[in-house]
Amino acid sequence: AMATEFQWQYLVRDDLRRSIYIIDLQGMRFSDFVGDVVDFVKRASGLSSQHYPERAGAVYVINVPAWFKMIWNVVKPWVDEATLKKISILRDKAEIRRAMEERIPLHNIPQEYGGKSPYPLGKSPEEVEFAALVEHNNRLARGDTSCGGA
């Protein structure tokens, strides 16, 4: 929820804009999809459906492992119908890049996905700003007010 709020309150305050979510499953094992992960997916899906139902412009689930279809059949019922229509399951690099290029300028696509962004994943100015905000909030939560908090 914090990442979504950061996106809509700090980066783009336009209520008519839509986001593109990229869920990269590279390296995920079947055994990773248990317990807390299942609970997180359920809660995140419910939160997004309840508070941001029309904000998703597209959802790309990429680098899906062979067993993903089984998991997708479990997850799918938790996702509202409008969002389901926006989800693309993408397997190979060419398919991923093609889908991203339909909605994202090539200079904004990370090189890890075949784009030309000068920033590696997690290092764009927006991601660095978000990480700093998270660190600031974590310090406040620990009672450290040296970061400028109340």
mmCIF file of the C-alpha atoms, coordinates in Angstrom:
data_MODEL
# 
_entry.id   MODEL 
# 
loop_
_atom_site.group_PDB 
_atom_site.id 
_atom_site.type_symbol 
_atom_site.label_atom_id 
_atom_site.label_alt_id 
_atom_site.label_comp_id 
_atom_site.label_asym_id 
_atom_site.label_entity_id 
_atom_site.label_seq_id 
_atom_site.pdbx_PDB_ins_code 
_atom_site.Cartn_x 
_atom_site.Cartn_y 
_atom_site.Cartn_z 
_atom_site.occupancy 
_atom_site.B_iso_or_equiv 
_atom_site.pdbx_formal_charge 
_atom_site.auth_seq_id 
_atom_site.auth_comp_id 
_atom_site.auth_asym_id 
_atom_site.auth_atom_id 
_atom_site.pdbx_PDB_model_num 
ATOM 1   C CA . ALA A 1 1   ? 0.000   0.000   0.000   1.00 0.00 ? 1   ALA A CA 1 
ATOM 2   C CA . MET A 1 2   ? 2.830   2.393   0.794   1.00 0.00 ? 2   MET A CA 1 
ATOM 3   C CA . ALA A 1 3   ? 4.383   1.974   -2.658  1.00 0.00 ? 3   ALA A CA 1 
ATOM 4   C CA . THR A 1 4   ? 1.033   2.630   -4.305  1.00 0.00 ? 4   THR A CA 1 
ATOM 5   C CA . GLU A 1 5   ? 0.383   5.703   -2.172  1.00 0.00 ? 5   GLU A CA 1 
ATOM 6   C CA . PHE A 1 6   ? 3.882   6.996   -2.938  1.00 0.00 ? 6   PHE A CA 1 
ATOM 7   C CA . GLN A 1 7   ? 3.182   6.559   -6.631  1.00 0.00 ? 7   GLN A CA 1 
ATOM 8   C CA . TRP A 1 8   ? -0.127  8.444   -6.542  1.00 0.00 ? 8   TRP A CA 1 
ATOM 9   C CA . GLN A 1 9   ? 0.688   11.064  -3.887  1.00 0.00 ? 9   GLN A CA 1 
ATOM 10  C CA . TYR A 1 10  ? 4.327   11.894  -4.657  1.00 0.00 ? 10  TYR A CA 1 
ATOM 11  C CA . LEU A 1 11  ? 4.994   10.970  -8.273  1.00 0.00 ? 11  LEU A CA 1 
ATOM 12  C CA . VAL A 1 12  ? 1.733   11.401  -10.196 1.00 0.00 ? 12  VAL A CA 1 
ATOM 13  C CA . ARG A 1 13  ? -1.207  13.181  -8.619  1.00 0.00 ? 13  ARG A CA 1 
ATOM 14  C CA . ASP A 1 14  ? -3.448  12.775  -11.677 1.00 0.00 ? 14  ASP A CA 1 
ATOM 15  C CA . ASP A 1 15  ? -6.498  10.642  -10.856 1.00 0.00 ? 15  ASP A CA 1 
ATOM 16  C CA . LEU A 1 16  ? -6.939  9.732   -14.523 1.00 0.00 ? 16  LEU A CA 1 
ATOM 17  C CA . ARG A 1 17  ? -3.502  8.105   -14.862 1.00 0.00 ? 17  ARG A CA 1 
ATOM 18  C CA . ARG A 1 18  ? -3.017  4.344   -14.780 1.00 0.00 ? 18  ARG A CA 1 
ATOM 19  C CA . SER A 1 19  ? -0.076  2.314   -13.555 1.00 0.00 ? 19  SER A CA 1 
ATOM 20  C CA . ILE A 1 20  ? 1.804   -0.623  -14.988 1.00 0.00 ? 20  ILE A CA 1 
ATOM 21  C CA . TYR A 1 21  ? 2.667   -3.334  -12.501 1.00 0.00 ? 21  TYR A CA 1 
ATOM 22  C CA . ILE A 1 22  ? 5.486   -5.723  -13.308 1.00 0.00 ? 22  ILE A CA 1 
ATOM 23  C CA . ILE A 1 23  ? 5.683   -8.852  -11.197 1.00 0.00 ? 23  ILE A CA 1 
ATOM 24  C CA . ASP A 1 24  ? 8.938   -10.669 -11.931 1.00 0.00 ? 24  ASP A CA 1 
ATOM 25  C CA . LEU A 1 25  ? 8.949   -14.286 -10.794 1.00 0.00 ? 25  LEU A CA 1 
ATOM 26  C CA . GLN A 1 26  ? 12.540  -14.946 -11.855 1.00 0.00 ? 26  GLN A CA 1 
ATOM 27  C CA . GLY A 1 27  ? 14.070  -17.426 -9.421  1.00 0.00 ? 27  GLY A CA 1 
ATOM 28  C CA . MET A 1 28  ? 10.841  -18.145 -7.565  1.00 0.00 ? 28  MET A CA 1 
ATOM 29  C CA . ARG A 1 29  ? 10.459  -21.773 -6.567  1.00 0.00 ? 29  ARG A CA 1 
ATOM 30  C CA . PHE A 1 30  ? 7.210   -23.644 -6.066  1.00 0.00 ? 30  PHE A CA 1 
ATOM 31  C CA . SER A 1 31  ? 8.084   -24.019 -2.377  1.00 0.00 ? 31  SER A CA 1 
ATOM 32  C CA . ASP A 1 32  ? 8.269   -20.209 -2.078  1.00 0.00 ? 32  ASP A CA 1 
ATOM 33  C CA . PHE A 1 33  ? 4.528   -19.939 -2.623  1.00 0.00 ? 33  PHE A CA 1 
ATOM 34  C CA . VAL A 1 34  ? 3.375   -20.970 0.851   1.00 0.00 ? 34  VAL A CA 1 
ATOM 35  C CA . GLY A 1 35  ? 2.266   -19.441 4.144   1.00 0.00 ? 35  GLY A CA 1 
ATOM 36  C CA . ASP A 1 36  ? 3.133   -15.747 4.363   1.00 0.00 ? 36  ASP A CA 1 
ATOM 37  C CA . VAL A 1 37  ? 3.452   -15.388 0.585   1.00 0.00 ? 37  VAL A CA 1 
ATOM 38  C CA . VAL A 1 38  ? -0.051  -16.752 -0.003  1.00 0.00 ? 38  VAL A CA 1 
ATOM 39  C CA . ASP A 1 39  ? -1.418  -14.489 2.731   1.00 0.00 ? 39  ASP A CA 1 
ATOM 40  C CA . PHE A 1 40  ? 0.393   -11.479 1.225   1.00 0.00 ? 40  PHE A CA 1 
ATOM 41  C CA . VAL A 1 41  ? -1.006  -12.167 -2.264  1.00 0.00 ? 41  VAL A CA 1 
ATOM 42  C CA . LYS A 1 42  ? -4.545  -12.457 -0.886  1.00 0.00 ? 42  LYS A CA 1 
ATOM 43  C CA . ARG A 1 43  ? -4.255  -9.281  1.164   1.00 0.00 ? 43  ARG A CA 1 
ATOM 44  C CA . ALA A 1 44  ? -2.527  -7.265  -1.567  1.00 0.00 ? 44  ALA A CA 1 
ATOM 45  C CA . SER A 1 45  ? -5.133  -8.329  -4.109  1.00 0.00 ? 45  SER A CA 1 
ATOM 46  C CA . GLY A 1 46  ? -7.956  -7.407  -1.736  1.00 0.00 ? 46  GLY A CA 1 
ATOM 47  C CA . LEU A 1 47  ? -6.389  -4.052  -0.876  1.00 0.00 ? 47  LEU A CA 1 
ATOM 48  C CA . SER A 1 48  ? -5.841  -3.156  -4.525  1.00 0.00 ? 48  SER A CA 1 
ATOM 49  C CA . SER A 1 49  ? -9.366  -4.185  -5.480  1.00 0.00 ? 49  SER A CA 1 
ATOM 50  C CA . GLN A 1 50  ? -10.901 -2.211  -2.629  1.00 0.00 ? 50  GLN A CA 1 
ATOM 51  C CA . HIS A 1 51  ? -8.837  0.988   -2.758  1.00 0.00 ? 51  HIS A CA 1 
ATOM 52  C CA . TYR A 1 52  ? -7.400  1.171   -6.288  1.00 0.00 ? 52  TYR A CA 1 
ATOM 53  C CA . PRO A 1 53  ? -9.859  -0.734  -8.498  1.00 0.00 ? 53  PRO A CA 1 
ATOM 54  C CA . GLU A 1 54  ? -9.293  1.234   -11.693 1.00 0.00 ? 54  GLU A CA 1 
ATOM 55  C CA . ARG A 1 55  ? -5.684  2.347   -11.230 1.00 0.00 ? 55  ARG A CA 1 
ATOM 56  C CA . ALA A 1 56  ? -4.076  -0.637  -12.950 1.00 0.00 ? 56  ALA A CA 1 
ATOM 57  C CA . GLY A 1 57  ? -3.525  0.001   -16.633 1.00 0.00 ? 57  GLY A CA 1 
ATOM 58  C CA . ALA A 1 58  ? -1.647  -3.267  -17.131 1.00 0.00 ? 58  ALA A CA 1 
ATOM 59  C CA . VAL A 1 59  ? -0.162  -6.039  -15.020 1.00 0.00 ? 59  VAL A CA 1 
ATOM 60  C CA . TYR A 1 60  ? 2.718   -8.032  -16.467 1.00 0.00 ? 60  TYR A CA 1 
ATOM 61  C CA . VAL A 1 61  ? 3.666   -11.254 -14.700 1.00 0.00 ? 61  VAL A CA 1 
ATOM 62  C CA . ILE A 1 62  ? 7.036   -12.089 -16.216 1.00 0.00 ? 62  ILE A CA 1 
ATOM 63  C CA . ASN A 1 63  ? 9.667   -14.816 -16.136 1.00 0.00 ? 63  ASN A CA 1 
ATOM 64  C CA . VAL A 1 64  ? 7.058   -17.307 -14.991 1.00 0.00 ? 64  VAL A CA 1 
ATOM 65  C CA . PRO A 1 65  ? 8.322   -20.768 -14.069 1.00 0.00 ? 65  PRO A CA 1 
ATOM 66  C CA . ALA A 1 66  ? 6.832   -23.934 -15.584 1.00 0.00 ? 66  ALA A CA 1 
ATOM 67  C CA . TRP A 1 67  ? 4.732   -24.632 -12.487 1.00 0.00 ? 67  TRP A CA 1 
ATOM 68  C CA . PHE A 1 68  ? 3.136   -21.158 -12.495 1.00 0.00 ? 68  PHE A CA 1 
ATOM 69  C CA . LYS A 1 69  ? -0.100  -22.294 -14.154 1.00 0.00 ? 69  LYS A CA 1 
ATOM 70  C CA . MET A 1 70  ? -0.924  -24.356 -11.055 1.00 0.00 ? 70  MET A CA 1 
ATOM 71  C CA . ILE A 1 71  ? -0.399  -21.342 -8.775  1.00 0.00 ? 71  ILE A CA 1 
ATOM 72  C CA . TRP A 1 72  ? -2.278  -19.041 -11.149 1.00 0.00 ? 72  TRP A CA 1 
ATOM 73  C CA . ASN A 1 73  ? -5.327  -21.283 -10.868 1.00 0.00 ? 73  ASN A CA 1 
ATOM 74  C CA . VAL A 1 74  ? -5.224  -20.741 -7.075  1.00 0.00 ? 74  VAL A CA 1 
ATOM 75  C CA . VAL A 1 75  ? -4.595  -16.975 -7.250  1.00 0.00 ? 75  VAL A CA 1 
ATOM 76  C CA . LYS A 1 76  ? -6.985  -16.131 -10.086 1.00 0.00 ? 76  LYS A CA 1 
ATOM 77  C CA . PRO A 1 77  ? -10.207 -16.291 -8.003  1.00 0.00 ? 77  PRO A CA 1 
ATOM 78  C CA . TRP A 1 78  ? -8.811  -13.617 -5.640  1.00 0.00 ? 78  TRP A CA 1 
ATOM 79  C CA . VAL A 1 79  ? -8.420  -11.110 -8.467  1.00 0.00 ? 79  VAL A CA 1 
ATOM 80  C CA . ASP A 1 80  ? -11.410 -9.011  -9.540  1.00 0.00 ? 80  ASP A CA 1 
ATOM 81  C CA . GLU A 1 81  ? -12.679 -9.409  -13.106 1.00 0.00 ? 81  GLU A CA 1 
ATOM 82  C CA . ALA A 1 82  ? -11.637 -5.940  -14.309 1.00 0.00 ? 82  ALA A CA 1 
ATOM 83  C CA . THR A 1 83  ? -8.048  -6.557  -13.196 1.00 0.00 ? 83  THR A CA 1 
ATOM 84  C CA . LEU A 1 84  ? -7.959  -10.061 -14.689 1.00 0.00 ? 84  LEU A CA 1 
ATOM 85  C CA . LYS A 1 85  ? -8.508  -8.534  -18.119 1.00 0.00 ? 85  LYS A CA 1 
ATOM 86  C CA . LYS A 1 86  ? -5.393  -6.387  -17.645 1.00 0.00 ? 86  LYS A CA 1 
ATOM 87  C CA . ILE A 1 87  ? -3.043  -9.235  -16.653 1.00 0.00 ? 87  ILE A CA 1 
ATOM 88  C CA . SER A 1 88  ? -0.570  -10.662 -19.152 1.00 0.00 ? 88  SER A CA 1 
ATOM 89  C CA . ILE A 1 89  ? 1.500   -13.736 -18.340 1.00 0.00 ? 89  ILE A CA 1 
ATOM 90  C CA . LEU A 1 90  ? 4.801   -13.377 -20.219 1.00 0.00 ? 90  LEU A CA 1 
ATOM 91  C CA . ARG A 1 91  ? 7.410   -16.100 -20.495 1.00 0.00 ? 91  ARG A CA 1 
ATOM 92  C CA . ASP A 1 92  ? 10.348  -15.265 -22.760 1.00 0.00 ? 92  ASP A CA 1 
ATOM 93  C CA . LYS A 1 93  ? 12.504  -12.150 -23.133 1.00 0.00 ? 93  LYS A CA 1 
ATOM 94  C CA . ALA A 1 94  ? 11.176  -11.196 -26.578 1.00 0.00 ? 94  ALA A CA 1 
ATOM 95  C CA . GLU A 1 95  ? 7.558   -11.469 -25.409 1.00 0.00 ? 95  GLU A CA 1 
ATOM 96  C CA . ILE A 1 96  ? 8.336   -9.434  -22.274 1.00 0.00 ? 96  ILE A CA 1 
ATOM 97  C CA . ARG A 1 97  ? 10.067  -6.649  -24.205 1.00 0.00 ? 97  ARG A CA 1 
ATOM 98  C CA . ARG A 1 98  ? 7.336   -6.528  -26.864 1.00 0.00 ? 98  ARG A CA 1 
ATOM 99  C CA . ALA A 1 99  ? 4.588   -6.195  -24.248 1.00 0.00 ? 99  ALA A CA 1 
ATOM 100 C CA . MET A 1 100 ? 6.477   -3.539  -22.294 1.00 0.00 ? 100 MET A CA 1 
ATOM 101 C CA . GLU A 1 101 ? 7.231   -1.511  -25.432 1.00 0.00 ? 101 GLU A CA 1 
ATOM 102 C CA . GLU A 1 102 ? 3.495   -1.286  -26.167 1.00 0.00 ? 102 GLU A CA 1 
ATOM 103 C CA . ARG A 1 103 ? 3.026   0.844   -23.025 1.00 0.00 ? 103 ARG A CA 1 
ATOM 104 C CA . ILE A 1 104 ? 6.443   2.022   -21.852 1.00 0.00 ? 104 ILE A CA 1 
ATOM 105 C CA . PRO A 1 105 ? 8.934   4.154   -23.791 1.00 0.00 ? 105 PRO A CA 1 
ATOM 106 C CA . LEU A 1 106 ? 12.091  2.130   -24.479 1.00 0.00 ? 106 LEU A CA 1 
ATOM 107 C CA . HIS A 1 107 ? 14.222  4.648   -22.547 1.00 0.00 ? 107 HIS A CA 1 
ATOM 108 C CA . ASN A 1 108 ? 12.157  3.889   -19.406 1.00 0.00 ? 108 ASN A CA 1 
ATOM 109 C CA . ILE A 1 109 ? 12.434  0.096   -19.657 1.00 0.00 ? 109 ILE A CA 1 
ATOM 110 C CA . PRO A 1 110 ? 15.304  -1.273  -17.546 1.00 0.00 ? 110 PRO A CA 1 
ATOM 111 C CA . GLN A 1 111 ? 18.141  -2.898  -19.463 1.00 0.00 ? 111 GLN A CA 1 
ATOM 112 C CA . GLU A 1 112 ? 17.418  -6.114  -17.545 1.00 0.00 ? 112 GLU A CA 1 
ATOM 113 C CA . TYR A 1 113 ? 14.223  -6.307  -19.622 1.00 0.00 ? 113 TYR A CA 1 
ATOM 114 C CA . GLY A 1 114 ? 15.758  -5.286  -22.937 1.00 0.00 ? 114 GLY A CA 1 
ATOM 115 C CA . GLY A 1 115 ? 15.203  -1.552  -22.601 1.00 0.00 ? 115 GLY A CA 1 
ATOM 116 C CA . LYS A 1 116 ? 17.521  1.427   -22.701 1.00 0.00 ? 116 LYS A CA 1 
ATOM 117 C CA . SER A 1 117 ? 17.049  2.952   -19.248 1.00 0.00 ? 117 SER A CA 1 
ATOM 118 C CA . PRO A 1 118 ? 20.338  4.196   -17.828 1.00 0.00 ? 118 PRO A CA 1 
ATOM 119 C CA . TYR A 1 119 ? 19.245  2.991   -14.364 1.00 0.00 ? 119 TYR A CA 1 
ATOM 120 C CA . PRO A 1 120 ? 19.481  -0.596  -13.144 1.00 0.00 ? 120 PRO A CA 1 
ATOM 121 C CA . LEU A 1 121 ? 16.442  -2.004  -11.344 1.00 0.00 ? 121 LEU A CA 1 
ATOM 122 C CA . GLY A 1 122 ? 15.958  -0.272  -8.023  1.00 0.00 ? 122 GLY A CA 1 
ATOM 123 C CA . LYS A 1 123 ? 18.204  2.684   -8.868  1.00 0.00 ? 123 LYS A CA 1 
ATOM 124 C CA . SER A 1 124 ? 15.963  5.125   -10.758 1.00 0.00 ? 124 SER A CA 1 
ATOM 125 C CA . PRO A 1 125 ? 15.582  8.531   -9.054  1.00 0.00 ? 125 PRO A CA 1 
ATOM 126 C CA . GLU A 1 126 ? 11.994  7.624   -8.094  1.00 0.00 ? 126 GLU A CA 1 
ATOM 127 C CA . GLU A 1 127 ? 13.041  4.298   -6.557  1.00 0.00 ? 127 GLU A CA 1 
ATOM 128 C CA . VAL A 1 128 ? 15.887  5.963   -4.646  1.00 0.00 ? 128 VAL A CA 1 
ATOM 129 C CA . GLU A 1 129 ? 13.446  8.596   -3.340  1.00 0.00 ? 129 GLU A CA 1 
ATOM 130 C CA . PHE A 1 130 ? 10.983  5.879   -2.274  1.00 0.00 ? 130 PHE A CA 1 
ATOM 131 C CA . ALA A 1 131 ? 13.738  3.910   -0.501  1.00 0.00 ? 131 ALA A CA 1 
ATOM 132 C CA . ALA A 1 132 ? 14.736  7.072   1.374   1.00 0.00 ? 132 ALA A CA 1 
ATOM 133 C CA . LEU A 1 133 ? 11.110  7.650   2.443   1.00 0.00 ? 133 LEU A CA 1 
ATOM 134 C CA . VAL A 1 134 ? 10.828  4.044   3.670   1.00 0.00 ? 134 VAL A CA 1 
ATOM 135 C CA . GLU A 1 135 ? 14.075  4.420   5.632   1.00 0.00 ? 135 GLU A CA 1 
ATOM 136 C CA . HIS A 1 136 ? 12.855  7.729   7.081   1.00 0.00 ? 136 HIS A CA 1 
ATOM 137 C CA . ASN A 1 137 ? 9.556   6.156   8.185   1.00 0.00 ? 137 ASN A CA 1 
ATOM 138 C CA . ASN A 1 138 ? 11.340  3.128   9.639   1.00 0.00 ? 138 ASN A CA 1 
ATOM 139 C CA . ARG A 1 139 ? 13.614  5.387   11.674  1.00 0.00 ? 139 ARG A CA 1 
ATOM 140 C CA . LEU A 1 140 ? 10.606  7.296   12.984  1.00 0.00 ? 140 LEU A CA 1 
ATOM 141 C CA . ALA A 1 141 ? 8.901   4.020   13.886  1.00 0.00 ? 141 ALA A CA 1 
ATOM 142 C CA . ARG A 1 142 ? 11.985  3.073   15.916  1.00 0.00 ? 142 ARG A CA 1 
ATOM 143 C CA . GLY A 1 143 ? 11.737  6.405   17.761  1.00 0.00 ? 143 GLY A CA 1 
ATOM 144 C CA . ASP A 1 144 ? 14.710  7.995   15.988  1.00 0.00 ? 144 ASP A CA 1 
ATOM 145 C CA . THR A 1 145 ? 13.763  11.629  15.445  1.00 0.00 ? 145 THR A CA 1 
ATOM 146 C CA . SER A 1 146 ? 17.214  12.677  14.216  1.00 0.00 ? 146 SER A CA 1 
ATOM 147 C CA . CYS A 1 147 ? 15.876  12.232  10.674  1.00 0.00 ? 147 CYS A CA 1 
ATOM 148 C CA . GLY A 1 148 ? 13.662  15.285  11.078  1.00 0.00 ? 148 GLY A CA 1 
ATOM 149 C CA . GLY A 1 149 ? 10.516  13.602  12.355  1.00 0.00 ? 149 GLY A CA 1 
ATOM 150 C CA . ALA A 1 150 ? 8.272   14.807  15.169  1.00 0.00 ? 150 ALA A CA 1 
# 
